[in-house]
Amino acid sequence: MRLSLLLAIALAVATLAGCASPKADFYTLSAEAPGDSARPATPVTVLIGAVSVPELVDRPQIVVRAGANQVTMNEFARWADSLKSQIPRVIAADVAQDLNSPRVSAYPMAGDQAAVYRVQIDVQRFDATLGDAVTVDALWSVSSPGKRAPLSGRSTVREPCSGAGYDALVAAYSRAFATISRDIATAIRPASP
């Protein structure tokens, strides 16, 4: 009796271990690696404000296009942090590098707030097909210090994936945001004193 009870428990544990769900992988966007060329410093303070993203992709699962009218959400390929948190941090790091300025942040900084360039970004499209490419379409505006009218632009970037998996897809998104960051930095540079 006791042996059969132990055998039943061991069998139940083995069955449950075999039914364990697969391990989830977590991904983050990354800033572009620093280049070797020394850009001239642009002594400006830039605040990257809140970023809006489409509700479809505003979730932990990575969303990919499966057809013209179909998307899939992989429960085991997830963002490590929300896109609304990751995108401003990555753009701030890329813009800081492009302007060669240590005063670019996604969080308010101490100092003269009247001298801050404020950037707003509305991601209109955040789309990907595994093994193919990602597309990011973003409207952005830069409010410069003083009474000047805001500068605005639209960056539409299609970045090919360098492989078939989620690592390649997330790296392509990171490169797309580096391109958008360069567009924003280019708009700030001539407007700066």
C-alpha positions in Angstrom: 0.0 0.0 0.0 2.7 2.4 1.0 4.8 1.5 -2.0 1.9 2.1 -4.4 1.2 5.5 -2.8 4.9 6.5 -3.3 4.8 5.2 -6.8 1.6 7.2 -7.5 3.1 10.4 -6.1 6.3 9.9 -8.1 4.3 9.4 -11.3 2.2 12.5 -10.6 5.3 14.6 -10.1 6.9 13.3 -13.3 3.7 14.0 -15.2 3.5 17.6 -13.9 7.2 18.1 -14.7 6.6 17.0 -18.3 3.7 19.5 -18.7 5.8 22.5 -17.6 5.4 25.4 -20.0 8.3 26.6 -22.1 10.6 29.3 -20.8 9.7 32.9 -21.8 12.4 35.1 -23.4 12.5 38.8 -22.6 13.7 41.5 -25.0 14.7 45.1 -24.7 15.4 47.8 -27.3 19.0 49.1 -27.2 20.7 52.4 -28.1 23.1 52.5 -31.0 26.7 51.6 -30.1 28.9 54.7 -29.8 30.8 55.4 -33.0 34.5 56.2 -33.4 34.0 59.6 -35.0 34.0 62.6 -32.6 31.0 64.8 -33.3 31.1 68.4 -32.3 29.4 68.9 -29.0 26.0 70.6 -29.1 25.6 72.3 -25.6 21.8 71.7 -25.3 19.5 70.2 -22.8 16.8 67.9 -24.3 13.9 66.2 -22.6 12.3 63.3 -24.4 8.7 63.3 -23.2 6.1 60.6 -23.0 5.9 58.5 -26.2 2.5 57.2 -27.5 2.4 53.8 -29.2 -0.5 52.0 -30.9 -2.7 50.0 -28.5 -2.2 46.9 -30.5 1.5 46.7 -29.5 1.1 48.2 -26.1 1.4 44.9 -24.3 4.1 42.6 -22.9 3.9 40.1 -25.8 5.8 40.9 -29.0 3.3 41.4 -31.8 4.2 40.3 -35.4 2.4 40.5 -38.6 1.2 37.1 -39.9 -0.7 38.4 -43.0 -2.2 41.5 -44.4 -5.0 41.5 -41.8 -3.6 39.1 -39.2 -1.1 39.5 -36.3 0.2 37.0 -33.8 1.2 37.5 -30.2 3.9 35.2 -28.9 3.3 34.4 -25.2 7.0 33.4 -24.8 8.6 36.3 -26.7 8.0 39.3 -24.4 9.2 42.8 -23.9 11.1 43.1 -20.6 9.6 46.6 -20.0 6.8 48.5 -21.6 7.5 50.1 -25.0 6.3 53.4 -23.5 9.3 53.2 -21.1 11.8 51.7 -23.5 11.4 54.0 -26.5 12.0 57.3 -24.7 15.1 55.9 -23.0 16.5 54.6 -26.2 15.8 57.7 -28.2 17.3 59.8 -25.4 20.5 57.8 -25.5 20.7 57.9 -29.3 20.0 61.7 -29.4 22.6 62.3 -26.7 25.1 60.5 -28.8 24.1 62.3 -32.0 24.3 65.7 -30.4 27.4 64.7 -28.2 25.5 66.2 -25.3 25.3 64.6 -21.8 22.1 66.6 -21.0 19.6 64.5 -22.9 17.2 62.5 -20.8 13.8 60.8 -20.7 13.4 62.2 -17.2 13.2 65.9 -16.0 16.6 67.3 -15.0 17.7 70.1 -12.7 18.5 73.4 -14.3 16.9 76.2 -16.2 13.6 74.6 -17.5 13.1 77.5 -19.9 16.3 76.4 -21.8 15.1 72.8 -22.5 14.3 71.4 -25.9 11.2 69.2 -25.4 10.5 66.3 -27.7 7.1 64.6 -28.1 6.8 61.4 -30.2 3.7 59.7 -31.5 4.5 56.2 -32.9 1.8 55.7 -35.6 3.1 52.3 -36.8 5.1 49.7 -35.0 5.0 46.7 -37.3 7.1 43.6 -37.9 7.3 40.4 -39.9 9.7 37.8 -38.5 12.6 37.2 -40.7 11.7 40.1 -43.0 11.7 43.7 -41.6 10.3 46.1 -39.1 8.5 49.4 -39.9 8.3 52.3 -37.5 6.4 55.4 -38.5 6.6 58.3 -35.9 5.4 61.8 -35.8 7.6 64.0 -33.6 7.8 67.6 -32.5 10.6 69.6 -30.8 9.6 72.6 -28.8 12.7 74.8 -28.6 13.4 77.3 -25.9 12.0 80.8 -26.3 9.1 81.8 -28.4 10.0 79.9 -31.6 7.4 77.7 -33.2 7.9 74.0 -32.6 9.8 72.0 -35.2 8.0 68.9 -36.4 8.6 66.0 -38.6 7.7 62.5 -39.6 10.1 59.6 -39.8 9.1 56.4 -41.5 11.8 53.7 -41.3 11.8 50.2 -42.7 14.7 48.2 -41.3 15.4 44.7 -42.5 15.9 41.9 -40.0 19.3 40.2 -40.1 17.9 36.8 -39.2 14.7 34.9 -38.6 14.3 35.1 -34.8 13.1 37.6 -32.3 16.7 38.8 -31.5 17.0 40.0 -35.1 13.6 41.6 -35.0 14.3 43.6 -31.8 17.7 44.6 -33.2 16.0 45.9 -36.3 13.6 47.9 -34.1 16.6 49.4 -32.3 18.2 50.5 -35.6 14.9 52.0 -36.7 14.8 54.1 -33.5 18.4 55.2 -34.0 17.4 56.5 -37.4 14.4 58.4 -35.9 16.8 59.8 -33.2 19.1 61.1 -35.9 16.2 62.9 -37.6 15.3 64.5 -34.3 18.9 65.5 -33.5 19.3 67.0 -37.0 16.2 69.2 -36.3 17.6 70.3 -32.9 21.2 71.0 -34.1 20.4 74.0 -36.4 17.9 75.4 -33.9 20.3 75.4 -31.1 22.3 78.6 -30.2 
